[in-house]
Amino acid sequence: MKQKETKTEVLFCTDCSFISNESVILEKKAKAINVHGKEIHGWVVKIAVPATDGPVPLGYTRTEEVE
């Protein structure tokens, strides 16, 4: 049976509800950062997500619009 490919991402978030249900939280640490003199509290989260994008060529330019 072929194992599903995954990739690991590390991100800072203040609301973990935006993490996909397909993601697996590997590590979550409380963290406070300073943004323009204001202290923001959140988490540094390490997640494993499905690697659905496939290979991306080095000359890749984004063509879709960002909403």
PDB file of N, H, CA, C and O in Angstrom:
ATOM      1  N   MET A   1       0.848  -1.183   0.000  1.00  0.00           N
ATOM      2  CA  MET A   1       0.000   0.000   0.000  1.00  0.00           C
ATOM      3  C   MET A   1       0.889   1.240   0.000  1.00  0.00           C
ATOM      4  O   MET A   1       1.848   1.326   0.767  1.00  0.00           O
ATOM      5  N   LYS A   2       0.567   2.195  -0.861  1.00  0.00           N
ATOM      6  H   LYS A   2      -0.212   2.126  -1.484  1.00  0.00           H
ATOM      7  CA  LYS A   2       1.360   3.413  -0.965  1.00  0.00           C
ATOM      8  C   LYS A   2       1.027   4.371   0.184  1.00  0.00           C
ATOM      9  O   LYS A   2      -0.140   4.640   0.468  1.00  0.00           O
ATOM     10  N   GLN A   3       2.070   4.876   0.834  1.00  0.00           N
ATOM     11  H   GLN A   3       3.019   4.658   0.604  1.00  0.00           H
ATOM     12  CA  GLN A   3       1.891   5.812   1.942  1.00  0.00           C
ATOM     13  C   GLN A   3       1.662   7.216   1.388  1.00  0.00           C
ATOM     14  O   GLN A   3       2.307   7.617   0.419  1.00  0.00           O
ATOM     15  N   LYS A   4       0.753   7.957   1.998  1.00  0.00           N
ATOM     16  H   LYS A   4       0.230   7.632   2.785  1.00  0.00           H
ATOM     17  CA  LYS A   4       0.460   9.319   1.581  1.00  0.00           C
ATOM     18  C   LYS A   4       1.646  10.232   1.863  1.00  0.00           C
ATOM     19  O   LYS A   4       2.213  10.191   2.955  1.00  0.00           O
ATOM     20  N   GLU A   5       2.025  11.058   0.884  1.00  0.00           N
ATOM     21  H   GLU A   5       1.564  11.091  -0.003  1.00  0.00           H
ATOM     22  CA  GLU A   5       3.132  11.986   1.079  1.00  0.00           C
ATOM     23  C   GLU A   5       2.666  13.176   1.912  1.00  0.00           C
ATOM     24  O   GLU A   5       1.553  13.675   1.740  1.00  0.00           O
ATOM     25  N   THR A   6       3.541  13.624   2.823  1.00  0.00           N
ATOM     26  H   THR A   6       4.445  13.219   2.963  1.00  0.00           H
ATOM     27  CA  THR A   6       3.231  14.804   3.637  1.00  0.00           C
ATOM     28  C   THR A   6       4.418  15.742   3.621  1.00  0.00           C
ATOM     29  O   THR A   6       5.539  15.349   3.297  1.00  0.00           O
ATOM     30  N   LYS A   7       4.152  16.995   3.978  1.00  0.00           N
ATOM     31  H   LYS A   7       3.241  17.313   4.241  1.00  0.00           H
ATOM     32  CA  LYS A   7       5.213  17.980   4.167  1.00  0.00           C
ATOM     33  C   LYS A   7       5.002  18.617   5.528  1.00  0.00           C
ATOM     34  O   LYS A   7       3.892  18.618   6.061  1.00  0.00           O
ATOM     35  N   THR A   8       6.072  19.155   6.084  1.00  0.00           N
ATOM     36  H   THR A   8       6.974  19.154   5.651  1.00  0.00           H
ATOM     37  CA  THR A   8       6.010  19.780   7.402  1.00  0.00           C
ATOM     38  C   THR A   8       6.095  21.285   7.242  1.00  0.00           C
ATOM     39  O   THR A   8       6.928  21.791   6.490  1.00  0.00           O
ATOM     40  N   GLU A   9       5.226  22.003   7.953  1.00  0.00           N
ATOM     41  H   GLU A   9       4.549  21.592   8.563  1.00  0.00           H
ATOM     42  CA  GLU A   9       5.227  23.461   7.940  1.00  0.00           C
ATOM     43  C   GLU A   9       5.270  23.961   9.377  1.00  0.00           C
ATOM     44  O   GLU A   9       4.712  23.334  10.278  1.00  0.00           O
ATOM     45  N   VAL A  10       5.933  25.091   9.584  1.00  0.00           N
ATOM     46  H   VAL A  10       6.386  25.600   8.852  1.00  0.00           H
ATOM     47  CA  VAL A  10       5.972  25.741  10.890  1.00  0.00           C
ATOM     48  C   VAL A  10       5.373  27.126  10.708  1.00  0.00           C
ATOM     49  O   VAL A  10       5.788  27.873   9.822  1.00  0.00           O
ATOM     50  N   LEU A  11       4.396  27.473  11.548  1.00  0.00           N
ATOM     51  H   LEU A  11       4.059  26.866  12.267  1.00  0.00           H
ATOM     52  CA  LEU A  11       3.754  28.777  11.411  1.00  0.00           C
ATOM     53  C   LEU A  11       3.413  29.366  12.765  1.00  0.00           C
ATOM     54  O   LEU A  11       3.317  28.654  13.765  1.00  0.00           O
ATOM     55  N   PHE A  12       3.232  30.672  12.781  1.00  0.00           N
ATOM     56  H   PHE A  12       3.310  31.251  11.969  1.00  0.00           H
ATOM     57  CA  PHE A  12       2.786  31.372  13.988  1.00  0.00           C
ATOM     58  C   PHE A  12       1.323  31.695  13.789  1.00  0.00           C
ATOM     59  O   PHE A  12       0.945  32.260  12.763  1.00  0.00           O
ATOM     60  N   CYS A  13       0.491  31.343  14.762  1.00  0.00           N
ATOM     61  H   CYS A  13       0.798  30.884  15.596  1.00  0.00           H
ATOM     62  CA  CYS A  13      -0.932  31.670  14.627  1.00  0.00           C
ATOM     63  C   CYS A  13      -1.499  32.134  15.961  1.00  0.00           C
ATOM     64  O   CYS A  13      -1.024  31.748  17.029  1.00  0.00           O
ATOM     65  N   THR A  14      -2.515  32.963  15.873  1.00  0.00           N
ATOM     66  H   THR A  14      -2.901  33.276  15.005  1.00  0.00           H
ATOM     67  CA  THR A  14      -3.220  33.437  17.061  1.00  0.00           C
ATOM     68  C   THR A  14      -4.563  32.736  17.200  1.00  0.00           C
ATOM     69  O   THR A  14      -5.227  32.854  18.230  1.00  0.00           O
ATOM     70  N   ASP A  15      -4.964  32.002  16.156  1.00  0.00           N
ATOM     71  H   ASP A  15      -4.424  31.906  15.319  1.00  0.00           H
ATOM     72  CA  ASP A  15      -6.231  31.280  16.168  1.00  0.00           C
ATOM     73  C   ASP A  15      -6.017  29.975  15.397  1.00  0.00           C
ATOM     74  O   ASP A  15      -5.967  29.981  14.167  1.00  0.00           O
ATOM     75  N   CYS A  16      -5.893  28.880  16.105  1.00  0.00           N
ATOM     76  H   CYS A  16      -5.934  28.875  17.104  1.00  0.00           H
ATOM     77  CA  CYS A  16      -5.571  27.598  15.459  1.00  0.00           C
ATOM     78  C   CYS A  16      -6.771  26.981  14.735  1.00  0.00           C
ATOM     79  O   CYS A  16      -6.639  25.909  14.144  1.00  0.00           O
ATOM     80  N   SER A  17      -7.932  27.631  14.768  1.00  0.00           N
ATOM     81  H   SER A  17      -8.039  28.502  15.248  1.00  0.00           H
ATOM     82  CA  SER A  17      -9.098  27.073  14.077  1.00  0.00           C
ATOM     83  C   SER A  17      -8.933  27.119  12.570  1.00  0.00           C
ATOM     84  O   SER A  17      -9.698  26.476  11.852  1.00  0.00           O
ATOM     85  N   PHE A  18      -7.950  27.867  12.069  1.00  0.00           N
ATOM     86  H   PHE A  18      -7.329  28.390  12.652  1.00  0.00           H
ATOM     87  CA  PHE A  18      -7.722  27.955  10.629  1.00  0.00           C
ATOM     88  C   PHE A  18      -6.855  26.805  10.109  1.00  0.00           C
ATOM     89  O   PHE A  18      -6.642  26.697   8.902  1.00  0.00           O
ATOM     90  N   ILE A  19      -6.359  25.956  10.990  1.00  0.00           N
ATOM     91  H   ILE A  19      -6.533  26.043  11.971  1.00  0.00           H
ATOM     92  CA  ILE A  19      -5.566  24.805  10.568  1.00  0.00           C
ATOM     93  C   ILE A  19      -6.513  23.752  10.016  1.00  0.00           C
ATOM     94  O   ILE A  19      -7.500  23.394  10.659  1.00  0.00           O
ATOM     95  N   SER A  20      -6.210  23.262   8.829  1.00  0.00           N
ATOM     96  H   SER A  20      -5.408  23.553   8.307  1.00  0.00           H
ATOM     97  CA  SER A  20      -7.050  22.299   8.126  1.00  0.00           C
ATOM     98  C   SER A  20      -7.241  21.013   8.929  1.00  0.00           C
ATOM     99  O   SER A  20      -6.359  20.598   9.681  1.00  0.00           O
ATOM    100  N   ASN A  21      -8.404  20.394   8.757  1.00  0.00           N
ATOM    101  H   ASN A  21      -9.120  20.731   8.146  1.00  0.00           H
ATOM    102  CA  ASN A  21      -8.672  19.108   9.406  1.00  0.00           C
ATOM    103  C   ASN A  21      -7.767  18.007   8.859  1.00  0.00           C
ATOM    104  O   ASN A  21      -7.571  16.986   9.519  1.00  0.00           O
ATOM    105  N   GLU A  22      -7.213  18.201   7.660  1.00  0.00           N
ATOM    106  H   GLU A  22      -7.371  19.031   7.125  1.00  0.00           H
ATOM    107  CA  GLU A  22      -6.305  17.229   7.066  1.00  0.00           C
ATOM    108  C   GLU A  22      -4.900  17.327   7.663  1.00  0.00           C
ATOM    109  O   GLU A  22      -4.075  16.438   7.449  1.00  0.00           O
ATOM    110  N   SER A  23      -4.625  18.383   8.399  1.00  0.00           N
ATOM    111  H   SER A  23      -5.295  19.105   8.572  1.00  0.00           H
ATOM    112  CA  SER A  23      -3.309  18.599   9.005  1.00  0.00           C
ATOM    113  C   SER A  23      -3.215  17.878  10.339  1.00  0.00           C
ATOM    114  O   SER A  23      -4.213  17.697  11.036  1.00  0.00           O
ATOM    115  N   VAL A  24      -2.002  17.470  10.681  1.00  0.00           N
ATOM    116  H   VAL A  24      -1.191  17.617  10.115  1.00  0.00           H
ATOM    117  CA  VAL A  24      -1.736  16.841  11.972  1.00  0.00           C
ATOM    118  C   VAL A  24      -0.798  17.765  12.734  1.00  0.00           C
ATOM    119  O   VAL A  24       0.286  18.085  12.246  1.00  0.00           O
ATOM    120  N   ILE A  25      -1.204  18.198  13.932  1.00  0.00           N
ATOM    121  H   ILE A  25      -2.085  17.938  14.328  1.00  0.00           H
ATOM    122  CA  ILE A  25      -0.356  19.070  14.752  1.00  0.00           C
ATOM    123  C   ILE A  25       0.717  18.205  15.407  1.00  0.00           C
ATOM    124  O   ILE A  25       0.415  17.309  16.195  1.00  0.00           O
ATOM    125  N   LEU A  26       1.981  18.489  15.067  1.00  0.00           N
ATOM    126  H   LEU A  26       2.227  19.218  14.427  1.00  0.00           H
ATOM    127  CA  LEU A  26       3.112  17.740  15.604  1.00  0.00           C
ATOM    128  C   LEU A  26       3.661  18.376  16.870  1.00  0.00           C
ATOM    129  O   LEU A  26       4.151  17.679  17.759  1.00  0.00           O
ATOM    130  N   GLU A  27       3.581  19.708  16.953  1.00  0.00           N
ATOM    131  H   GLU A  27       3.183  20.275  16.231  1.00  0.00           H
ATOM    132  CA  GLU A  27       4.137  20.446  18.081  1.00  0.00           C
ATOM    133  C   GLU A  27       3.433  21.788  18.176  1.00  0.00           C
ATOM    134  O   GLU A  27       3.122  22.397  17.152  1.00  0.00           O
ATOM    135  N   LYS A  28       3.176  22.259  19.395  1.00  0.00           N
ATOM    136  H   LYS A  28       3.428  21.764  20.226  1.00  0.00           H
ATOM    137  CA  LYS A  28       2.504  23.551  19.602  1.00  0.00           C
ATOM    138  C   LYS A  28       3.088  24.186  20.857  1.00  0.00           C
ATOM    139  O   LYS A  28       2.980  23.639  21.954  1.00  0.00           O
ATOM    140  N   LYS A  29       3.721  25.372  20.676  1.00  0.00           N
ATOM    141  H   LYS A  29       3.809  25.817  19.785  1.00  0.00           H
ATOM    142  CA  LYS A  29       4.345  26.075  21.801  1.00  0.00           C
ATOM    143  C   LYS A  29       3.812  27.498  21.883  1.00  0.00           C
ATOM    144  O   LYS A  29       3.716  28.189  20.869  1.00  0.00           O
ATOM    145  N   ALA A  30       3.467  27.935  23.087  1.00  0.00           N
ATOM    146  H   ALA A  30       3.546  27.373  23.911  1.00  0.00           H
ATOM    147  CA  ALA A  30       3.020  29.312  23.295  1.00  0.00           C
ATOM    148  C   ALA A  30       4.171  30.261  22.988  1.00  0.00           C
ATOM    149  O   ALA A  30       5.327  29.973  23.297  1.00  0.00           O
ATOM    150  N   LYS A  31       3.838  31.404  22.371  1.00  0.00           N
ATOM    151  H   LYS A  31       2.898  31.637  22.121  1.00  0.00           H
ATOM    152  CA  LYS A  31       4.872  32.367  21.968  1.00  0.00           C
ATOM    153  C   LYS A  31       4.260  33.763  21.957  1.00  0.00           C
ATOM    154  O   LYS A  31       3.110  33.933  21.554  1.00  0.00           O
ATOM    155  N   ALA A  32       5.018  34.754  22.393  1.00  0.00           N
ATOM    156  H   ALA A  32       5.953  34.616  22.720  1.00  0.00           H
ATOM    157  CA  ALA A  32       4.628  36.160  22.294  1.00  0.00           C
ATOM    158  C   ALA A  32       5.640  36.847  21.392  1.00  0.00           C
ATOM    159  O   ALA A  32       6.846  36.691  21.578  1.00  0.00           O
ATOM    160  N   ILE A  33       5.154  37.610  20.413  1.00  0.00           N
ATOM    161  H   ILE A  33       4.174  37.737  20.262  1.00  0.00           H
ATOM    162  CA  ILE A  33       6.037  38.348  19.513  1.00  0.00           C
ATOM    163  C   ILE A  33       5.688  39.826  19.581  1.00  0.00           C
ATOM    164  O   ILE A  33       4.587  40.201  19.986  1.00  0.00           O
ATOM    165  N   ASN A  34       6.640  40.657  19.179  1.00  0.00           N
ATOM    166  H   ASN A  34       7.533  40.352  18.850  1.00  0.00           H
ATOM    167  CA  ASN A  34       6.437  42.097  19.188  1.00  0.00           C
ATOM    168  C   ASN A  34       6.247  42.564  17.743  1.00  0.00           C
ATOM    169  O   ASN A  34       7.116  42.361  16.895  1.00  0.00           O
ATOM    170  N   VAL A  35       5.100  43.192  17.476  1.00  0.00           N
ATOM    171  H   VAL A  35       4.394  43.357  18.164  1.00  0.00           H
ATOM    172  CA  VAL A  35       4.798  43.714  16.141  1.00  0.00           C
ATOM    173  C   VAL A  35       4.498  45.208  16.277  1.00  0.00           C
ATOM    174  O   VAL A  35       3.474  45.598  16.839  1.00  0.00           O
ATOM    175  N   HIS A  36       5.399  46.032  15.758  1.00  0.00           N
ATOM    176  H   HIS A  36       6.231  45.716  15.302  1.00  0.00           H
ATOM    177  CA  HIS A  36       5.254  47.492  15.814  1.00  0.00           C
ATOM    178  C   HIS A  36       4.962  47.981  17.239  1.00  0.00           C
ATOM    179  O   HIS A  36       4.099  48.833  17.452  1.00  0.00           O
ATOM    180  N   GLY A  37       5.698  47.425  18.208  1.00  0.00           N
ATOM    181  H   GLY A  37       6.399  46.733  18.035  1.00  0.00           H
ATOM    182  CA  GLY A  37       5.578  47.861  19.592  1.00  0.00           C
ATOM    183  C   GLY A  37       4.429  47.233  20.363  1.00  0.00           C
ATOM    184  O   GLY A  37       4.253  47.540  21.542  1.00  0.00           O
ATOM    185  N   LYS A  38       3.638  46.360  19.737  1.00  0.00           N
ATOM    186  H   LYS A  38       3.781  46.111  18.779  1.00  0.00           H
ATOM    187  CA  LYS A  38       2.516  45.708  20.407  1.00  0.00           C
ATOM    188  C   LYS A  38       2.844  44.228  20.581  1.00  0.00           C
ATOM    189  O   LYS A  38       3.290  43.574  19.638  1.00  0.00           O
ATOM    190  N   GLU A  39       2.622  43.700  21.788  1.00  0.00           N
ATOM    191  H   GLU A  39       2.259  44.231  22.553  1.00  0.00           H
ATOM    192  CA  GLU A  39       2.894  42.296  22.048  1.00  0.00           C
ATOM    193  C   GLU A  39       1.705  41.444  21.611  1.00  0.00           C
ATOM    194  O   GLU A  39       0.577  41.657  22.054  1.00  0.00           O
ATOM    195  N   ILE A  40       1.972  40.480  20.739  1.00  0.00           N
ATOM    196  H   ILE A  40       2.889  40.307  20.378  1.00  0.00           H
ATOM    197  CA  ILE A  40       0.943  39.586  20.221  1.00  0.00           C
ATOM    198  C   ILE A  40       1.202  38.185  20.776  1.00  0.00           C
ATOM    199  O   ILE A  40       2.309  37.659  20.659  1.00  0.00           O
ATOM    200  N   HIS A  41       0.176  37.585  21.380  1.00  0.00           N
ATOM    201  H   HIS A  41      -0.723  38.012  21.476  1.00  0.00           H
ATOM    202  CA  HIS A  41       0.288  36.243  21.949  1.00  0.00           C
ATOM    203  C   HIS A  41      -0.335  35.235  20.996  1.00  0.00           C
ATOM    204  O   HIS A  41      -1.399  35.480  20.427  1.00  0.00           O
ATOM    205  N   GLY A  42       0.332  34.107  20.827  1.00  0.00           N
ATOM    206  H   GLY A  42       1.196  33.908  21.289  1.00  0.00           H
ATOM    207  CA  GLY A  42      -0.160  33.048  19.958  1.00  0.00           C
ATOM    208  C   GLY A  42       0.648  31.786  20.175  1.00  0.00           C
ATOM    209  O   GLY A  42       1.145  31.535  21.273  1.00  0.00           O
ATOM    210  N   TRP A  43       0.779  30.988  19.117  1.00  0.00           N
ATOM    211  H   TRP A  43       0.375  31.191  18.225  1.00  0.00           H
ATOM    212  CA  TRP A  43       1.493  29.721  19.179  1.00  0.00           C
ATOM    213  C   TRP A  43       2.371  29.552  17.953  1.00  0.00           C
ATOM    214  O   TRP A  43       2.033  30.009  16.861  1.00  0.00           O
ATOM    215  N   VAL A  44       3.501  28.890  18.147  1.00  0.00           N
ATOM    216  H   VAL A  44       3.776  28.519  19.034  1.00  0.00           H
ATOM    217  CA  VAL A  44       4.295  28.404  17.028  1.00  0.00           C
ATOM    218  C   VAL A  44       3.856  26.957  16.873  1.00  0.00           C
ATOM    219  O   VAL A  44       4.009  26.148  17.788  1.00  0.00           O
ATOM    220  N   VAL A  45       3.309  26.640  15.703  1.00  0.00           N
ATOM    221  H   VAL A  45       3.185  27.298  14.959  1.00  0.00           H
ATOM    222  CA  VAL A  45       2.723  25.331  15.470  1.00  0.00           C
ATOM    223  C   VAL A  45       3.474  24.637  14.344  1.00  0.00           C
ATOM    224  O   VAL A  45       3.696  25.214  13.279  1.00  0.00           O
ATOM    225  N   LYS A  46       3.859  23.401  14.591  1.00  0.00           N
ATOM    226  H   LYS A  46       3.678  22.932  15.456  1.00  0.00           H
ATOM    227  CA  LYS A  46       4.490  22.575  13.559  1.00  0.00           C
ATOM    228  C   LYS A  46       3.443  21.553  13.133  1.00  0.00           C
ATOM    229  O   LYS A  46       2.940  20.788  13.956  1.00  0.00           O
ATOM    230  N   ILE A  47       3.117  21.546  11.835  1.00  0.00           N
ATOM    231  H   ILE A  47       3.526  22.167  11.166  1.00  0.00           H
ATOM    232  CA  ILE A  47       2.070  20.654  11.334  1.00  0.00           C
ATOM    233  C   ILE A  47       2.583  19.799  10.181  1.00  0.00           C
ATOM    234  O   ILE A  47       3.503  20.189   9.462  1.00  0.00           O
ATOM    235  N   ALA A  48       1.979  18.638  10.018  1.00  0.00           N
ATOM    236  H   ALA A  48       1.232  18.321  10.602  1.00  0.00           H
ATOM    237  CA  ALA A  48       2.215  17.779   8.857  1.00  0.00           C
ATOM    238  C   ALA A  48       0.968  17.901   7.994  1.00  0.00           C
ATOM    239  O   ALA A  48      -0.145  17.667   8.465  1.00  0.00           O
ATOM    240  N   VAL A  49       1.154  18.268   6.732  1.00  0.00           N
ATOM    241  H   VAL A  49       2.058  18.459   6.349  1.00  0.00           H
ATOM    242  CA  VAL A  49       0.032  18.457   5.808  1.00  0.00           C
ATOM    243  C   VAL A  49       0.245  17.593   4.565  1.00  0.00           C
ATOM    244  O   VAL A  49       1.382  17.278   4.213  1.00  0.00           O
ATOM    245  N   PRO A  50      -0.857  17.207   3.898  1.00  0.00           N
ATOM    246  CA  PRO A  50      -0.704  16.425   2.670  1.00  0.00           C
ATOM    247  C   PRO A  50       0.100  17.204   1.630  1.00  0.00           C
ATOM    248  O   PRO A  50      -0.119  18.401   1.443  1.00  0.00           O
ATOM    249  N   ALA A  51       1.018  16.537   0.961  1.00  0.00           N
ATOM    250  H   ALA A  51       1.196  15.564   1.112  1.00  0.00           H
ATOM    251  CA  ALA A  51       1.831  17.168  -0.082  1.00  0.00           C
ATOM    252  C   ALA A  51       1.085  17.016  -1.406  1.00  0.00           C
ATOM    253  O   ALA A  51       1.408  16.142  -2.211  1.00  0.00           O
ATOM    254  N   THR A  52       0.095  17.863  -1.624  1.00  0.00           N
ATOM    255  H   THR A  52      -0.167  18.573  -0.971  1.00  0.00           H
ATOM    256  CA  THR A  52      -0.755  17.737  -2.808  1.00  0.00           C
ATOM    257  C   THR A  52      -0.293  18.605  -3.965  1.00  0.00           C
ATOM    258  O   THR A  52      -0.799  18.466  -5.078  1.00  0.00           O
ATOM    259  N   ASP A  53       0.655  19.495  -3.726  1.00  0.00           N
ATOM    260  H   ASP A  53       1.066  19.608  -2.821  1.00  0.00           H
ATOM    261  CA  ASP A  53       1.074  20.431  -4.765  1.00  0.00           C
ATOM    262  C   ASP A  53       1.949  19.786  -5.832  1.00  0.00           C
ATOM    263  O   ASP A  53       1.972  20.244  -6.975  1.00  0.00           O
ATOM    264  N   GLY A  54       2.658  18.744  -5.477  1.00  0.00           N
ATOM    265  H   GLY A  54       2.639  18.371  -4.549  1.00  0.00           H
ATOM    266  CA  GLY A  54       3.589  18.131  -6.411  1.00  0.00           C
ATOM    267  C   GLY A  54       4.830  18.985  -6.558  1.00  0.00           C
ATOM    268  O   GLY A  54       4.978  19.978  -5.846  1.00  0.00           O
ATOM    269  N   PRO A  55       5.727  18.627  -7.464  1.00  0.00           N
ATOM    270  CA  PRO A  55       6.950  19.399  -7.641  1.00  0.00           C
ATOM    271  C   PRO A  55       6.671  20.786  -8.230  1.00  0.00           C
ATOM    272  O   PRO A  55       5.797  20.940  -9.083  1.00  0.00           O
ATOM    273  N   VAL A  56       7.406  21.773  -7.775  1.00  0.00           N
ATOM    274  H   VAL A  56       8.116  21.648  -7.082  1.00  0.00           H
ATOM    275  CA  VAL A  56       7.273  23.138  -8.282  1.00  0.00           C
ATOM    276  C   VAL A  56       8.589  23.513  -8.939  1.00  0.00           C
ATOM    277  O   VAL A  56       9.630  23.490  -8.283  1.00  0.00           O
ATOM    278  N   PRO A  57       8.567  23.860 -10.227  1.00  0.00           N
ATOM    279  CA  PRO A  57       9.817  24.209 -10.909  1.00  0.00           C
ATOM    280  C   PRO A  57      10.426  25.497 -10.354  1.00  0.00           C
ATOM    281  O   PRO A  57       9.704  26.362  -9.858  1.00  0.00           O
ATOM    282  N   LEU A  58      11.757  25.627 -10.435  1.00  0.00           N
ATOM    283  H   LEU A  58      12.343  24.925 -10.838  1.00  0.00           H
ATOM    284  CA  LEU A  58      12.430  26.813  -9.917  1.00  0.00           C
ATOM    285  C   LEU A  58      11.991  28.091 -10.625  1.00  0.00           C
ATOM    286  O   LEU A  58      12.019  29.162 -10.020  1.00  0.00           O
ATOM    287  N   GLY A  59      11.588  28.005 -11.883  1.00  0.00           N
ATOM    288  H   GLY A  59      11.566  27.135 -12.375  1.00  0.00           H
ATOM    289  CA  GLY A  59      11.150  29.179 -12.635  1.00  0.00           C
ATOM    290  C   GLY A  59       9.669  29.476 -12.476  1.00  0.00           C
ATOM    291  O   GLY A  59       9.108  30.216 -13.284  1.00  0.00           O
ATOM    292  N   TYR A  60       9.013  28.917 -11.453  1.00  0.00           N
ATOM    293  H   TYR A  60       9.469  28.315 -10.797  1.00  0.00           H
ATOM    294  CA  TYR A  60       7.577  29.067 -11.242  1.00  0.00           C
ATOM    295  C   TYR A  60       7.201  30.521 -10.989  1.00  0.00           C
ATOM    296  O   TYR A  60       7.822  31.194 -10.166  1.00  0.00           O
ATOM    297  N   THR A  61       6.190  31.003 -11.692  1.00  0.00           N
ATOM    298  H   THR A  61       5.685  30.456 -12.361  1.00  0.00           H
ATOM    299  CA  THR A  61       5.618  32.319 -11.408  1.00  0.00           C
ATOM    300  C   THR A  61       4.147  32.125 -11.120  1.00  0.00           C
ATOM    301  O   THR A  61       3.456  31.394 -11.830  1.00  0.00           O
ATOM    302  N   ARG A  62       3.679  32.766 -10.099  1.00  0.00           N
ATOM    303  H   ARG A  62       4.240  33.360  -9.523  1.00  0.00           H
ATOM    304  CA  ARG A  62       2.283  32.608  -9.679  1.00  0.00           C
ATOM    305  C   ARG A  62       1.372  33.303 -10.679  1.00  0.00           C
ATOM    306  O   ARG A  62       1.597  34.460 -11.033  1.00  0.00           O
ATOM    307  N   THR A  63       0.331  32.587 -11.138  1.00  0.00           N
ATOM    308  H   THR A  63       0.148  31.647 -10.851  1.00  0.00           H
ATOM    309  CA  THR A  63      -0.560  33.154 -12.139  1.00  0.00           C
ATOM    310  C   THR A  63      -1.976  33.360 -11.632  1.00  0.00           C
ATOM    311  O   THR A  63      -2.717  34.164 -12.198  1.00  0.00           O
ATOM    312  N   GLU A  64      -2.369  32.658 -10.584  1.00  0.00           N
ATOM    313  H   GLU A  64      -1.767  32.005 -10.125  1.00  0.00           H
ATOM    314  CA  GLU A  64      -3.733  32.834 -10.091  1.00  0.00           C
ATOM    315  C   GLU A  64      -3.834  34.096  -9.239  1.00  0.00           C
ATOM    316  O   GLU A  64      -2.845  34.558  -8.669  1.00  0.00           O
ATOM    317  N   GLU A  65      -5.049  34.646  -9.162  1.00  0.00           N
ATOM    318  H   GLU A  65      -5.852  34.270  -9.624  1.00  0.00           H
ATOM    319  CA  GLU A  65      -5.254  35.863  -8.372  1.00  0.00           C
ATOM    320  C   GLU A  65      -5.457  35.514  -6.918  1.00  0.00           C
ATOM    321  O   GLU A  65      -6.035  34.475  -6.599  1.00  0.00           O
ATOM    322  N   VAL A  66      -4.989  36.370  -6.036  1.00  0.00           N
ATOM    323  H   VAL A  66      -4.520  37.214  -6.295  1.00  0.00           H
ATOM    324  CA  VAL A  66      -5.159  36.217  -4.606  1.00  0.00           C
ATOM    325  C   VAL A  66      -6.380  37.016  -4.199  1.00  0.00           C
ATOM    326  O   VAL A  66      -6.505  38.196  -4.525  1.00  0.00           O
ATOM    327  N   GLU A  67      -7.280  36.355  -3.479  1.00  0.00           N
ATOM    328  H   GLU A  67      -7.178  35.397  -3.215  1.00  0.00           H
ATOM    329  CA  GLU A  67      -8.514  37.036  -3.037  1.00  0.00           C
ATOM    330  C   GLU A  67      -8.276  37.803  -1.769  1.00  0.00           C
ATOM    331  O   GLU A  67      -9.194  38.436  -1.249  1.00  0.00           O
TER     332      GLU A  67
END
